[in-house]
Amino acid sequence: MRRVTRSQISRRSLLLSPAAALSCSPPKATGFRGYCFVGNQVSRSVAVVDLTKFRVRKQIPLDAAPSAVLPHPKVTKVYVLMPDAGTVAEIDGMSMAVSRRVRAGNQAVAMQMSAGKDALWVLYRDPASLVELPLDSLRPGRRIRLASPPDSFHLTSEGAAGRQAAVASVQHRSLTLVSLTTGATERTISAGAEPSFVIFRKDGRQVLSGSRPERSLNIFDAASGKTVVRLPLPVEPRNFCVSSDGGELFISGPGMDAVVIVFPYSTEIWQTVLAGRAPGVMTLTEAPSYLLVANPETNSLTVLDESQKLVALVQVGEQPSQLILTPDRQYVLVLNEKSGDMAVIRTYSLRVPRLGTMGARFRSAPVFTMIGVGEKPVSAAVVPWV
């Protein structure tokens, strides 16, 4: 999303726009040739949703409750993290069954795909460590010991300056930077207050950490560990997403019905924009560029355009908790924790501007379909048929 100047709209164009919109028939919806694997926490299962027919093909039972699902970068497989069991399960999309599983610790926290897309890195709290799981063998490889109990982590992107991981510890109020090449701890940074999340800037030269108690975003130099700047926030930073070029960071959390937009490279807050009641998780679309914001308290989705103007509102299921885009960018999939379903929204339905109430340039966009997936869906991944 980039800053643009809102063009002037003439009275004539406003009067003609509804007619023009009605004269253009929307393109026919086509399904995506792939599956969406949905991890259900309470029912301890993974629902396999066929995205050509928008129905559940199978429920795959798990040994423990899942917390995260990641797609394989090349084949029709996904990886499911079951933190309380310390296990990662591989699910094959062709057989629709668990094909492999690995346990490298007693309690896991999170997992992330490596920059090279050839391994998973799993963060464990017991024992405190960061463990590599190569995709070809799915057996524990390098294990990096950590000095304090971890709560979250982030890896540098492909092309960044160095292959590193940043690990946040709430208990020790610290950030630990480790080398993924040597497995050595390079430095420990005092975060000053509870680090709620940690991410690298896309070039890997700075580390950004949000603090909920302080309502701040702290930016550190990755090479020296020194503080670059501390930016006060009007919200408690809980959710974030980053633009594809790394130039914009979007933050939401309790304290204000708004999203804070930060420019990481110039280390400044650009603006704070209203984004519906109690904004939650977010994602970005491209061509056109929209910021999609979940509003769990109102069971809705707020859509902002690249000039941060409200263009659409979508009523979804109860307590939307995750937003996923299909690889072809044709659909937005919304997981609803409380109602146990997935709302499917055509991105095309967000593109057509129509006049709303009192001339407002936004509207209520429709949901394409709703799919029941299981009890408390918390994470999902889309993979194409290969």
C-alpha positions in Angstrom: 0.0 0.0 0.0 1.3 3.4 -0.9 0.3 7.0 -0.3 -1.8 8.5 -3.0 -3.7 11.7 -3.4 -7.4 11.2 -3.5 -8.6 12.2 -6.9 -11.5 14.7 -7.2 -14.8 13.2 -8.2 -17.2 15.3 -10.2 -20.9 15.5 -9.5 -21.6 14.0 -13.0 -19.3 11.1 -12.4 -20.9 10.4 -9.1 -24.3 10.3 -10.7 -23.2 8.1 -13.5 -21.1 5.7 -11.5 -24.0 3.5 -10.2 -25.3 3.1 -13.7 -21.8 2.2 -15.0 -21.4 -0.3 -12.3 -24.7 -2.0 -13.1 -24.0 -2.1 -16.8 -20.8 -4.2 -16.2 -21.6 -7.8 -15.4 -19.2 -9.3 -12.9 -16.9 -12.1 -14.1 -18.0 -15.6 -13.3 -16.6 -17.0 -10.1 -14.2 -19.9 -10.6 -12.9 -22.1 -7.9 -9.2 -22.4 -6.9 -7.6 -25.7 -7.9 -6.4 -26.6 -4.4 -7.2 -27.3 -0.8 -7.5 -25.2 2.3 -6.3 -27.1 5.4 -8.0 -25.7 8.5 -6.7 -26.5 12.0 -9.5 -26.8 14.6 -8.3 -26.3 18.2 -11.3 -27.7 20.2 -12.1 -30.6 17.9 -8.4 -31.4 17.5 -8.7 -31.9 13.8 -7.8 -30.5 10.4 -10.6 -29.9 7.9 -9.7 -30.3 4.2 -11.7 -27.8 2.2 -12.0 -28.4 -1.6 -11.7 -24.9 -3.1 -13.1 -25.9 -6.5 -16.4 -26.9 -4.9 -16.2 -25.0 -1.6 -17.0 -28.0 0.7 -15.2 -30.1 3.3 -13.7 -33.2 1.8 -12.5 -34.8 5.0 -11.8 -34.2 8.7 -8.4 -35.5 9.8 -8.1 -36.3 13.5 -5.0 -35.2 15.4 -3.4 -36.4 18.6 -3.5 -32.9 20.1 -4.9 -29.4 19.5 -3.3 -27.5 16.6 -2.2 -23.9 16.8 -0.6 -23.2 13.3 -0.7 -24.6 9.8 1.9 -23.8 7.2 1.9 -24.8 3.5 4.7 -26.8 1.8 6.3 -24.5 -0.8 6.3 -27.0 -3.7 3.9 -29.9 -3.2 0.3 -30.4 -1.8 1.3 -30.8 1.8 1.0 -28.8 5.0 2.6 -28.8 8.4 0.6 -28.6 11.6 2.0 -27.5 14.9 0.6 -29.1 18.1 2.3 -27.1 20.8 1.2 -28.9 23.9 2.5 -32.2 22.5 5.6 -30.6 21.1 4.8 -32.2 17.7 4.8 -31.2 14.1 2.6 -33.3 11.7 2.9 -33.4 8.0 -0.4 -33.9 6.1 -0.4 -35.1 2.5 -3.0 -33.5 0.4 -3.3 -36.5 -2.0 -3.9 -39.1 0.7 -5.6 -36.6 3.1 -3.8 -38.2 6.0 -0.9 -37.6 8.4 2.2 -38.8 6.5 4.9 -38.0 9.0 5.3 -36.5 12.4 8.2 -35.4 14.6 8.6 -34.4 18.2 11.7 -32.4 19.1 10.6 -31.1 22.5 7.9 -31.1 25.2 6.2 -27.8 24.6 6.4 -25.8 21.4 5.5 -22.1 20.8 5.6 -21.3 17.1 7.0 -22.4 13.7 8.2 -20.6 10.6 9.4 -21.6 7.2 13.1 -20.9 6.5 14.0 -18.2 4.0 15.2 -20.8 1.6 11.9 -22.7 1.8 13.7 -26.0 2.6 13.2 -26.3 6.4 10.9 -25.5 9.3 12.2 -23.7 12.3 10.3 -24.6 15.5 10.5 -22.6 18.7 10.3 -24.7 21.9 9.8 -23.5 25.4 10.6 -26.9 27.0 13.5 -27.2 26.5 14.2 -23.6 25.5 15.5 -23.9 22.0 15.1 -23.3 18.3 15.1 -26.5 16.2 15.5 -26.9 12.5 13.4 -29.5 10.7 14.6 -30.1 7.1 11.6 -30.8 4.9 13.2 -33.7 3.1 13.8 -35.7 6.2 11.6 -34.0 8.8 14.1 -35.0 11.4 15.5 -32.6 14.0 18.6 -31.0 12.6 20.4 -28.0 14.2 19.2 -27.2 17.7 20.0 -23.7 19.1 19.9 -23.5 22.9 18.3 -20.4 24.4 19.1 -18.9 27.8 15.5 -17.8 28.6 12.0 -19.2 28.0 10.9 -17.9 24.6 7.5 -16.5 23.6 7.8 -15.5 19.9 10.4 -15.4 17.1 11.0 -14.2 13.6 13.5 -15.1 10.8 15.2 -12.8 8.4 13.8 -12.8 4.8 15.6 -14.2 1.8 18.1 -11.6 0.5 18.5 -10.0 4.0 21.9 -9.2 5.5 22.6 -12.5 7.2 20.6 -15.6 8.2 19.3 -14.8 11.7 16.5 -15.4 14.1 15.2 -12.9 16.7 13.7 -14.5 19.8 11.6 -12.6 22.3 11.3 -13.5 26.0 8.6 -11.9 28.0 9.9 -13.2 31.3 13.5 -11.8 30.8 12.3 -8.8 28.8 14.9 -9.5 26.2 15.5 -10.2 22.5 18.0 -12.8 21.5 19.6 -12.7 18.1 21.1 -16.0 16.9 22.9 -17.1 13.7 21.1 -19.8 11.8 24.3 -20.6 10.0 26.6 -21.2 13.1 23.9 -21.8 15.7 25.6 -19.2 18.0 23.9 -16.5 20.0 25.2 -13.2 18.6 23.8 -10.8 21.1 21.1 -10.3 23.7 19.1 -7.0 23.7 17.4 -5.6 26.7 13.9 -4.8 25.5 13.1 -2.6 28.5 9.6 -3.8 28.7 7.6 -6.9 27.8 8.2 -7.7 24.1 4.8 -8.6 22.7 6.1 -9.4 19.2 9.4 -9.2 17.3 10.1 -8.9 13.5 13.0 -8.1 11.4 12.9 -5.2 8.9 12.9 -6.8 5.4 16.6 -6.0 4.8 17.5 -7.6 8.2 19.4 -4.5 9.4 16.9 -3.6 12.2 14.7 -5.5 14.7 11.3 -4.1 15.6 9.6 -5.1 18.9 6.2 -4.1 20.1 5.5 -3.7 23.8 1.9 -3.9 25.1 2.5 -2.6 28.6 4.4 0.5 27.3 2.2 0.9 24.2 5.4 1.4 22.1 7.3 0.1 19.1 11.0 -0.2 19.8 13.5 -0.4 16.9 17.0 -1.8 17.4 20.0 -1.9 15.2 20.6 -5.6 14.5 24.4 -5.4 14.2 25.1 -3.5 17.4 21.9 -4.1 19.5 21.6 -0.4 20.2 18.2 1.3 20.3 17.4 3.4 17.2 14.1 4.9 18.4 11.2 4.2 20.6 7.9 5.2 19.1 4.9 5.6 21.4 1.7 4.0 20.1 -2.0 4.8 20.8 -2.8 1.0 21.0 -1.4 -2.0 22.8 0.5 -3.7 19.9 -1.0 -7.2 19.5 -1.5 -7.8 15.7 0.7 -6.7 12.8 1.2 -7.2 9.1 3.8 -5.9 6.7 3.6 -4.8 3.1 5.3 -7.0 0.5 8.1 -4.5 0.0 8.6 -4.1 3.7 7.9 -0.4 3.5 4.8 -0.3 5.7 4.0 -2.0 9.0 0.4 -2.1 10.2 -0.3 -2.5 13.9 -3.6 -3.0 15.8 -4.5 -3.8 19.4 -6.6 -2.7 22.4 -6.9 0.9 23.2 -8.3 2.5 20.1 -10.5 1.4 17.2 -7.8 2.1 14.7 -4.7 0.8 12.9 -1.3 2.4 13.2 0.8 2.7 10.1 4.5 2.8 10.5 7.3 3.4 8.0 10.1 1.1 9.2 12.8 2.5 6.9 12.3 6.1 8.0 11.5 4.8 11.6 8.4 7.0 11.9 4.7 6.6 12.5 2.9 7.9 9.4 -0.7 8.0 10.6 -3.4 6.3 12.6 -6.6 5.3 10.7 -10.0 4.2 12.0 -10.7 0.6 11.1 -14.0 -0.5 12.6 -14.7 -1.7 16.2 -11.7 -3.3 18.0 -9.5 -4.1 15.0 -7.8 -7.5 15.1 -5.8 -9.5 12.5 -5.0 -8.0 9.2 -3.9 -8.9 5.7 -3.1 -7.0 2.4 -4.2 -7.5 -1.1 -2.5 -6.3 -4.3 -3.9 -5.0 -7.6 -5.9 -3.3 -6.2 -4.2 -2.7 -2.9 -6.5 -3.1 0.1 -6.0 -3.5 3.8 -8.4 -6.0 5.2 -9.0 -5.8 9.0 -11.0 -8.3 11.1 -13.4 -6.9 13.7 -14.1 -9.8 16.1 -16.5 -7.9 18.3 -18.8 -7.0 15.4 -18.3 -10.2 13.4 -17.2 -8.1 10.4 -14.4 -7.2 8.1 -13.3 -3.6 7.3 -11.8 -2.9 4.0 -9.5 0.2 3.4 -8.1 1.2 0.1 -4.5 2.5 -0.6 -5.5 6.0 0.6 -6.8 4.5 3.8 -10.4 5.3 2.9 -13.2 2.9 3.9 -14.5 1.1 0.8 -16.4 -1.9 2.1 -17.8 -3.7 5.1 -18.4 -7.4 5.2 -20.4 -9.3 7.7 -18.7 -12.7 8.4 -19.1 -15.3 11.1 -18.6 -15.0 14.8 -15.1 -13.8 16.0 -13.0 -13.7 12.8 -9.5 -14.7 13.8 -7.4 -15.3 10.6 -7.5 -14.0 7.0 -6.0 -16.0 4.2 -5.7 -15.1 0.5 -5.8 -17.8 -2.1 -2.6 -17.8 -4.3 -4.6 -16.6 -7.3 -5.9 -13.6 -5.2 -9.4 -14.4 -6.2 -10.7 -15.2 -2.7 -10.3 -14.0 0.9 -10.9 -16.8 3.4 -11.9 -15.8 6.9 -11.7 -18.2 9.9 -14.4 -17.6 12.5 -13.4 -19.0 15.9 -16.7 -18.9 17.7 -19.1 -20.0 14.9 -16.7 -22.7 13.7 -16.9 -21.7 10.0 -15.0 -20.1 7.2 -16.4 -17.2 5.2 -15.3 -17.0 1.5 -15.2 -13.5 0.0 -14.6 -12.8 -3.7 -11.9 -10.0 -3.9 -13.8 -8.8 -7.0 -16.8 -7.9 -4.8 -14.5 -5.4 -3.0 -13.4 -3.7 -6.1 -16.6 -2.2 -7.5 -17.3 1.2 -5.8 -20.9 2.0 -5.2 -22.7 4.7 -3.4 -23.7 3.8 0.1 -26.0 5.5 2.6 -25.9 9.3 2.4 -23.5 9.2 -0.5 -20.7 7.4 1.4 -18.3 5.8 -1.0 -18.4 2.3 0.5 -20.9 -0.5 0.7 -21.7 -3.8 2.4 -19.9 -6.4 0.3 -21.4 -9.9 0.1 -20.0 -13.2 1.3 -19.6 -15.7 -1.5 -20.3 -18.7 0.7 -19.9 -20.0 4.3 -18.4 -23.4 5.1 -18.6 -25.2 8.5 -15.1 -26.4 9.3 -15.0 -27.5 13.0 -14.8 -26.3 16.6 -12.6 -23.2 17.0 -10.7 -22.9 13.7 -7.4 -21.1 14.6 -5.1 -21.4 11.5 -5.2 -22.4 7.9 -3.1 -22.8 4.8 -3.9 -23.0 1.1 -2.0 -25.3 -1.2 -2.6 -25.9 -5.0 -2.9 -29.3 -6.5 0.5 -30.4 -7.8 
